[in-house]
Amino acid sequence: MKPLTIIHLSDTHLRPEGQLLHGNIDSWGRTAQALRAAKNFSPDAIVVTGDIADRGAPIHPVAAAMFNDIQEEFGCPVISIPGNHDPSGRVGPEFNTQRLSTGPYLANTVHEVMGLRIIGLDSAGFQLAQGEVDQAQLAWLRSLLTVPAPLGSLLLLHHPPVEATSSVRAGRGLKDPMALAAVTAGTDIRAILCGHYHQAATSLLINTPVFMAPAVSYNMNPFAPDEILAESGSGFAVLQLGQDAMNWFVAYSDQVMSTTQGAGHPRSVRGQQTAN
Protein backbone atom coordinates (compact mmCIF):
# COMPACT_ATOMS: atom_id res chain seq x y z
CA MET A 1 0.00 0.00 0.00
CA LYS A 2 1.40 3.38 -0.97
CA PRO A 3 1.69 6.03 1.75
CA LEU A 4 -1.24 8.38 2.25
CA THR A 5 -0.57 12.03 1.45
CA ILE A 6 -2.12 14.67 3.69
CA ILE A 7 -1.83 18.32 2.63
CA HIS A 8 -1.77 20.61 5.65
CA LEU A 9 -2.85 24.25 5.19
CA SER A 10 -3.22 26.75 8.00
CA ASP A 11 -3.88 30.40 8.73
CA THR A 12 -5.31 31.55 5.42
CA HIS A 13 -6.59 34.79 7.07
CA LEU A 14 -9.14 35.47 4.35
CA ARG A 15 -10.48 39.02 4.09
CA PRO A 16 -13.74 40.32 2.56
CA GLU A 17 -13.71 40.73 -1.21
CA GLY A 18 -11.47 43.55 -2.35
CA GLN A 19 -9.59 43.85 0.94
CA LEU A 20 -5.89 42.97 1.21
CA LEU A 21 -4.42 41.56 4.40
CA HIS A 22 -2.07 44.09 6.02
CA GLY A 23 -2.73 46.27 2.98
CA ASN A 24 -0.65 44.23 0.52
CA ILE A 25 -1.32 40.47 0.86
CA ASP A 26 -3.93 38.82 -1.35
CA SER A 27 -4.86 36.00 1.03
CA TRP A 28 -7.49 34.55 -1.34
CA GLY A 29 -4.91 34.46 -4.12
CA ARG A 30 -2.34 32.85 -1.87
CA THR A 31 -4.87 30.21 -0.77
CA ALA A 32 -5.70 29.45 -4.41
CA GLN A 33 -1.97 29.17 -5.18
CA ALA A 34 -1.44 26.74 -2.31
CA LEU A 35 -4.35 24.56 -3.40
CA ARG A 36 -3.20 24.51 -7.04
CA ALA A 37 0.31 23.52 -5.95
CA ALA A 38 -1.05 20.90 -3.55
CA LYS A 39 -2.80 19.12 -6.40
CA ASN A 40 0.62 18.05 -7.68
CA PHE A 41 0.95 15.75 -4.67
CA SER A 42 -2.33 13.89 -5.43
CA PRO A 43 -3.58 14.33 -1.85
CA ASP A 44 -5.71 11.78 -0.06
CA ALA A 45 -6.96 14.53 2.28
CA ILE A 46 -6.49 18.25 2.82
CA VAL A 47 -6.65 19.65 6.34
CA VAL A 48 -7.01 23.32 7.27
CA THR A 49 -6.01 24.06 10.87
CA GLY A 50 -7.76 27.30 11.61
CA ASP A 51 -7.74 31.06 11.18
CA ILE A 52 -9.67 30.62 7.96
CA ALA A 53 -10.84 34.22 8.35
CA ASP A 54 -8.87 37.25 9.45
CA ARG A 55 -10.23 39.02 12.54
CA GLY A 56 -13.67 37.47 12.26
CA ALA A 57 -14.29 38.59 8.67
CA PRO A 58 -17.64 37.24 7.38
CA ILE A 59 -16.11 35.06 4.65
CA HIS A 60 -16.94 31.58 5.94
CA PRO A 61 -19.76 30.66 3.50
CA VAL A 62 -17.56 31.59 0.53
CA ALA A 63 -14.57 29.73 2.03
CA ALA A 64 -16.70 26.63 2.63
CA ALA A 65 -17.91 26.73 -0.99
CA MET A 66 -14.31 26.98 -2.19
CA PHE A 67 -13.22 24.03 -0.05
CA ASN A 68 -16.20 21.97 -1.19
CA ASP A 69 -15.36 22.69 -4.82
CA ILE A 70 -11.77 21.57 -4.19
CA GLN A 71 -13.06 18.48 -2.41
CA GLU A 72 -15.05 17.52 -5.50
CA GLU A 73 -12.29 18.40 -7.97
CA PHE A 74 -9.48 16.63 -6.09
CA GLY A 75 -11.64 13.68 -5.00
CA CYS A 76 -10.52 13.89 -1.38
CA PRO A 77 -12.01 15.37 1.82
CA VAL A 78 -11.18 18.91 2.91
CA ILE A 79 -11.23 18.93 6.72
CA SER A 80 -11.37 22.27 8.56
CA ILE A 81 -11.21 23.43 12.17
CA PRO A 82 -11.50 27.00 13.50
CA GLY A 83 -8.79 29.26 14.83
CA ASN A 84 -8.90 32.22 17.17
CA HIS A 85 -9.79 34.52 14.23
CA ASP A 86 -12.90 32.43 13.45
CA PRO A 87 -15.99 33.33 15.53
CA SER A 88 -17.65 30.46 17.36
CA GLY A 89 -19.95 28.43 15.14
CA ARG A 90 -18.69 29.89 11.84
CA VAL A 91 -16.92 26.65 10.90
CA GLY A 92 -20.32 24.96 10.81
CA PRO A 93 -22.19 22.31 8.84
CA GLU A 94 -21.28 23.74 5.43
CA PHE A 95 -17.70 22.68 6.18
CA ASN A 96 -16.53 19.06 6.62
CA THR A 97 -19.31 17.60 4.50
CA GLN A 98 -17.68 14.15 4.54
CA ARG A 99 -17.49 13.90 8.32
CA LEU A 100 -18.48 10.63 9.95
CA SER A 101 -19.47 12.16 13.28
CA THR A 102 -19.45 15.35 15.34
CA GLY A 103 -18.38 15.88 18.95
CA PRO A 104 -19.47 18.38 21.62
CA TYR A 105 -19.14 21.29 19.18
CA LEU A 106 -19.83 21.64 15.44
CA ALA A 107 -16.13 21.93 14.66
CA ASN A 108 -15.34 18.60 16.40
CA THR A 109 -15.17 16.14 13.53
CA VAL A 110 -14.14 12.61 12.67
CA HIS A 111 -13.17 11.56 9.15
CA GLU A 112 -11.82 8.27 7.87
CA VAL A 113 -9.43 8.19 4.92
CA MET A 114 -8.42 4.71 3.76
CA GLY A 115 -7.97 3.44 7.31
CA LEU A 116 -6.55 6.68 8.73
CA ARG A 117 -8.77 8.47 11.26
CA ILE A 118 -8.56 12.28 11.30
CA ILE A 119 -9.99 13.97 14.39
CA GLY A 120 -10.63 17.71 14.61
CA LEU A 121 -10.71 19.54 17.95
CA ASP A 122 -11.88 23.12 18.50
CA SER A 123 -9.20 24.88 20.57
CA ALA A 124 -10.17 28.33 19.42
CA GLY A 125 -11.28 31.08 21.74
CA PHE A 126 -12.33 33.87 19.38
CA GLN A 127 -9.95 36.84 19.71
CA LEU A 128 -7.89 35.02 22.37
CA ALA A 129 -4.28 34.18 21.54
CA GLN A 130 -4.16 31.14 23.82
CA GLY A 131 -6.37 28.14 23.04
CA GLU A 132 -8.08 25.58 25.22
CA VAL A 133 -9.66 22.15 24.85
CA ASP A 134 -12.36 21.74 27.49
CA GLN A 135 -13.29 18.66 29.50
CA ALA A 136 -16.21 17.76 27.22
CA GLN A 137 -13.89 17.59 24.22
CA LEU A 138 -11.25 15.63 26.15
CA ALA A 139 -13.87 13.10 27.26
CA TRP A 140 -15.11 12.78 23.67
CA LEU A 141 -11.56 12.30 22.39
CA ARG A 142 -10.80 9.72 25.09
CA SER A 143 -13.88 7.74 24.09
CA LEU A 144 -12.92 7.81 20.39
CA LEU A 145 -9.42 6.60 21.08
CA THR A 146 -10.53 3.48 22.96
CA VAL A 147 -10.89 1.84 19.52
CA PRO A 148 -7.77 2.18 17.33
CA ALA A 149 -8.01 2.83 13.59
CA PRO A 150 -6.26 0.55 11.06
CA LEU A 151 -3.68 3.22 10.11
CA GLY A 152 -3.90 5.15 13.37
CA SER A 153 -5.17 8.68 13.94
CA LEU A 154 -4.19 12.27 13.26
CA LEU A 155 -5.32 15.03 15.60
CA LEU A 156 -6.02 18.54 14.30
CA LEU A 157 -5.70 21.60 16.57
CA HIS A 158 -5.23 25.27 15.83
CA HIS A 159 -3.11 26.03 18.90
CA PRO A 160 0.04 23.91 19.24
CA PRO A 161 0.28 21.98 22.53
CA VAL A 162 3.94 23.02 22.69
CA GLU A 163 5.63 26.35 23.32
CA ALA A 164 6.58 28.61 20.42
CA THR A 165 10.24 28.85 19.48
CA SER A 166 10.01 32.65 19.57
CA SER A 167 9.64 34.54 22.85
CA VAL A 168 7.40 37.01 20.97
CA ARG A 169 4.73 34.27 20.78
CA ALA A 170 5.31 32.78 24.22
CA GLY A 171 2.09 31.79 25.97
CA ARG A 172 0.06 31.67 22.73
CA GLY A 173 -0.21 27.89 22.43
CA LEU A 174 -2.63 25.44 23.99
CA LYS A 175 -3.49 25.96 27.63
CA ASP A 176 -2.62 22.92 29.83
CA PRO A 177 -1.14 20.72 27.10
CA MET A 178 -0.49 17.96 29.64
CA ALA A 179 -4.25 17.45 29.99
CA LEU A 180 -4.30 16.61 26.28
CA ALA A 181 -1.18 14.46 26.63
CA ALA A 182 -2.87 12.43 29.36
CA VAL A 183 -5.58 11.51 26.84
CA THR A 184 -3.37 10.89 23.79
CA ALA A 185 -0.46 9.03 25.43
CA GLY A 186 -0.41 5.35 24.54
CA THR A 187 -3.16 5.69 21.90
CA ASP A 188 -3.04 5.39 18.12
CA ILE A 189 -2.45 9.15 17.63
CA ARG A 190 0.46 9.29 15.20
CA ALA A 191 0.81 13.06 14.98
CA ILE A 192 -0.81 16.35 15.98
CA LEU A 193 -1.17 18.93 13.20
CA CYS A 194 -1.41 22.62 14.15
CA GLY A 195 -0.92 26.15 12.89
CA HIS A 196 -1.21 29.50 14.69
CA TYR A 197 2.49 30.36 15.06
CA HIS A 198 2.97 31.46 11.43
CA GLN A 199 6.21 29.54 11.26
CA ALA A 200 6.93 25.95 10.28
CA ALA A 201 8.22 23.89 13.20
CA THR A 202 8.21 20.43 14.72
CA SER A 203 8.17 19.30 18.33
CA LEU A 204 6.94 16.52 20.61
CA LEU A 205 4.10 16.29 23.10
CA ILE A 206 5.59 13.57 25.29
CA ASN A 207 6.28 11.06 22.47
CA THR A 208 3.74 12.32 19.93
CA PRO A 209 5.08 14.37 17.00
CA VAL A 210 3.64 17.87 16.67
CA PHE A 211 3.84 19.40 13.19
CA MET A 212 3.18 23.13 12.82
CA ALA A 213 2.52 24.15 9.22
CA PRO A 214 3.65 27.47 7.81
CA ALA A 215 0.83 29.94 7.31
CA VAL A 216 -0.62 30.23 3.82
CA SER A 217 -1.08 33.98 4.29
CA TYR A 218 2.24 35.16 5.76
CA ASN A 219 5.03 33.93 8.01
CA MET A 220 7.25 35.55 10.59
CA ASN A 221 11.01 36.02 10.22
CA PRO A 222 12.84 33.76 12.72
CA PHE A 223 15.70 36.29 12.80
CA ALA A 224 13.36 39.24 13.45
CA PRO A 225 10.20 37.81 15.06
CA ASP A 226 8.18 41.03 14.65
CA GLU A 227 8.78 41.11 10.89
CA ILE A 228 6.69 39.42 8.19
CA LEU A 229 8.75 37.51 5.64
CA ALA A 230 8.68 38.57 2.01
CA GLU A 231 7.54 35.34 0.33
CA SER A 232 6.75 34.95 -3.36
CA GLY A 233 4.81 31.71 -2.84
CA SER A 234 2.29 30.44 -0.31
CA GLY A 235 3.46 27.75 2.08
CA PHE A 236 1.91 24.51 3.24
CA ALA A 237 3.05 21.18 4.65
CA VAL A 238 2.94 17.68 3.22
CA LEU A 239 2.58 14.64 5.47
CA GLN A 240 3.16 11.19 3.99
CA LEU A 241 1.95 8.31 6.14
CA GLY A 242 2.65 4.63 5.60
CA GLN A 243 1.93 1.69 7.85
CA ASP A 244 5.27 2.04 9.63
CA ALA A 245 6.77 5.33 8.42
CA MET A 246 5.93 9.01 8.40
CA ASN A 247 7.51 11.89 6.45
CA TRP A 248 6.75 15.60 6.81
CA PHE A 249 8.06 18.51 4.76
CA VAL A 250 7.17 22.07 3.74
CA ALA A 251 6.45 23.14 0.16
CA TYR A 252 5.80 26.51 -1.49
CA SER A 253 3.56 27.23 -4.44
CA ASP A 254 6.25 29.10 -6.36
CA GLN A 255 8.36 25.94 -6.43
CA VAL A 256 5.97 24.44 -8.98
CA MET A 257 4.28 27.40 -10.66
CA SER A 258 4.79 31.05 -11.49
CA THR A 259 3.23 33.45 -9.00
CA THR A 260 3.38 36.88 -10.60
CA GLN A 261 0.43 38.66 -8.98
CA GLY A 262 2.07 41.52 -7.14
CA ALA A 263 -0.67 41.73 -4.51
CA GLY A 264 0.17 38.20 -3.42
CA HIS A 265 3.78 39.06 -2.64
CA PRO A 266 4.00 40.55 0.87
CA ARG A 267 6.85 42.90 1.56
CA SER A 268 8.51 42.95 4.97
CA VAL A 269 6.27 44.70 7.49
CA ARG A 270 7.24 45.58 11.03
CA GLY A 271 4.86 45.97 13.93
CA GLN A 272 2.01 44.08 12.24
CA GLN A 273 2.00 40.99 14.44
CA THR A 274 -1.17 40.52 16.49
CA ALA A 275 -2.72 37.53 18.23
CA ASN A 276 -1.86 35.13 15.40
N, C-alpha and C positions, 0 to 999 in steps of 0.2 A: 504493500500500500504506500503510495506516495505521500509525503508530508502534507498536512493541511497548511494553507497560507491564509493568515489573518492580517488584514490591513488595519492599522491603528491610526486613526485621525483624532485630533483633540484641539480644543480652543480655536474654533473657527471665528468666533467673535463677529458674527454677521450683523450688519447695520441695515436700517431701512433703505429702500431703493434710493439711489442717488447720493447716499452719504458715505464718505470714506472714513475708515477707521484712523484715528489720530490725524485726520486731514489729508493723508496721502496713501493709505493702504486700501486696496480694493479687496476686501475680505471674501466677497462672493467670487470674484475672479480667481483668487488664490485657492478657494475651496474647489472650484471647477478644475483648476490645474492639477491639484492633488488627486482628485478622482480620476481624471483622464490618465495621469501617470500610473495610478494604482492598477488600472485595467491591465497594464503590461505584465503584472504578476499573476493574472488569472486567479483572483482571490476566491476563497471558499466562504469568507465572511468579511464584512467591514464593520469595525466598531468605532464609535464616536464617543469619547469620554468627556463630554461636558463643555460648558461655555459655548454652546451653539450660538447663542445671541451675545451681543455686547451690551452690558448695562441694562438688561431687561428689555431690549428692543423687541417690538411686536412682530417678529419675523418667523415665528415657529410654524405656522401653517404652510408658508412657502418653503421653509427648510424641510419640513416633513414630506411635502410633495416632491422636492428634489431628490431626497433620499429614497423615496418609494420608486421614482423613475429609475434611479441607479440600480436599485434592487432588482427591478424587472429586466433592465438592460444587461446587467452583469450576471444575472441568474444566481445571486447569493444574497443572504439576509444582510440588511444594514441595521445595526443594533446601537441604540443611542441611550445615553443617560444624561441627566442634567448636571450643570456646574453652578457655581455661585453667581453667575451672571444670568441664569435662567430662572425666572420666577416659578414658584411652586405650582405644579400642575400643568405647566406649559409643555413639558415633554410627556404628552398624554397619549390617548389611544390612536391618534393618527400616525404616531411613530411605532416602530417595533411590531409591524403588522404580522410577522411570522413568529411571534412569541408563543411559547407553549403554556406559560402560566405567568401570573402576576403575584407579587408579594404584598406587604402591608401598604405600599404606595404604588401609584400608577407606573412610576419609573423603575420599580423592581421588576425585573424580567428574567425569564429563563428561555434560552434557545438551545436547540440541539443541532449540531452540524457534523454529520457523518461520524457520530460517536463522541464528539467533543461537546461538553456542556458549557455554555457561556452564561454567566450569571451577572446581572446588573444590579448594583446597589446605589441608592440615592444618598450621597454624602453631602449634598449641597444645601447650605443655608443661604438663601438669596441675600446678596450684598454683604455676606460675611466671608472673610478670607479663610478662616479655619472651618473645616468640615467635620461632620459627626455622623456616625451610624448608630441609631438608637437601639434600645433593647428589643423592640418588636422586629426590627430587621435582622438583628443578630440571632434571635430565636428562629426566624424563618430560614436564615442561611444554615444554621445548625441542623435544622430538620432536613433540608435539601441534601446536605452532605453526608447524611447517614447512609445513603445509597450511592456508591461510586458510579461514575459514567465510564463507558468502555475506554475512551481516550483521555479520561480525566476532565477537569474543569478549569476554566479561566474565570477570574473575578474582575469585573469592571468597577472602578471608582473614579470620581473626579479628583479628589484630594489624596495624594500619596500618603500611605501609612508609614512614611519615613521622613526624616528631616531633609530640608532643602540643602543643597551644597553651598548656597550663597546665604550669608548672614542677612542680606536685604530681605529675603523671603522666609526667615526663621519664624516658626510658629504658625505658618500658613498651611500646614498639612492636615492630616486627619487627627482629630482629638482622640486621645486614649487608644493608640494603635494596638496596645497589648490586649485590649478587649477583643479586637478583631483577631489577633494572633491566637488567642485562646480557643477561638472557634475553628480557625483554618488549620492549625497545627495537626499533623497526622492524618489529614484528609486527602482527597484526590485533587486539591487545588494545585495546579502546575505553575501558575504565574498570576500576578495581579497587574492589571494594565491601568495606568492613570495618566493624567495630564497636569494642568493647573500651574506648573512651575515655569512654563514657557522656556524649557531647556531640556534637551534629551539627556537622560541619566538612567542608571541602573542601580539597584540596591537589593537588600534582603530584608524581609520581615521574618525574623527567626531564620528558617531555612527556605522560605518561599521567595523566589525571584520577584522583584518589583521593577517593572519596565515603565518609564515615564517618557511618553512620546514628545517630540518637539511640537510646538504649536503650529497649526496651519497658517495662522494669521501673522504672527511675528514672534521672534525669540529674543532673549536677552543675552547680551555680551558677557561671557564668563570672566573677561578681564576688566569689564566696567559694568557691574551689575545693574546700574540705573540707565543703561543705554540699550536701545533697540538695535539689533543687528540689521545691516543692510543686506537683504537676501534677494536674489533674483528669482528663486524658485520657492515653492511652498513645500514644507517638510512634513513627513509622516514616517511611521515605523512599519516594519514588516516582521511578522512573527511566523516562523515555519515550525510546525509541530509534527513530529513523528511519534511512533509508539514509544521510543526510548530516547529520543533526542529532541533538542529545542534550539533554534537559532533565532536571533533578534538583531536587526540592523535598521539604520535610518536611511531613507532615500529622499531625494529632492526632485521636484517636477522638472526643473531645468536640466537634469541629467539625461532626460529622455526626449525632451521637446523644447522648442523655442518658446520663451516667455518674453514677449516684447512689449506688452502693455505697460506703459510707464506707470500707471496708477497702481499697478500690482507690485512695484518695486519700492519698498519702504527705505527711506534714507535713515541714517542714524538720528535718533531723537532722544534728547536727555530730559529727565524729569517727567516722563510720561507714565512711569509704572504706577499702577494702582493695585487694588486687591485682585490679582490675577485670577 
